[in-house]
Amino acid sequence: MSPTPQDVSTWLTDKIAFYLEVPSDHIAPDVKLAEYGLESVYALALCGDVEDEYGIEVEPTLAWDYPTVEALVGLIQERLAAVPAAG
């Protein structure tokens, strides 16, 4: 069963908050991650986290190409929908 957009949003928000060392409720879904000061090393780590968590491949430029949590959720949902169901 694929995660809901809310599940993905919560996961991303928690992961980004961890990297930024701020509470997750400080991360707004429509604010560019660069505005929070997400460093490139963490943006790259986020790519690996997304690939590990969801089993999809993403580009290393993920956080720049999809600069908000909302945009990232949309991409992840799109990629998950394109993955054939196991079974």
Secondary structure, DSSP 8 states (H G I E B T S, - for coil): ----HHHHHHHHHHHHHHHHTS-GGG--TTS-GGGGT--HHHHHHHHHHHHHHH-----TTHHHHS-SHHHHHHHHHHHHHHS----
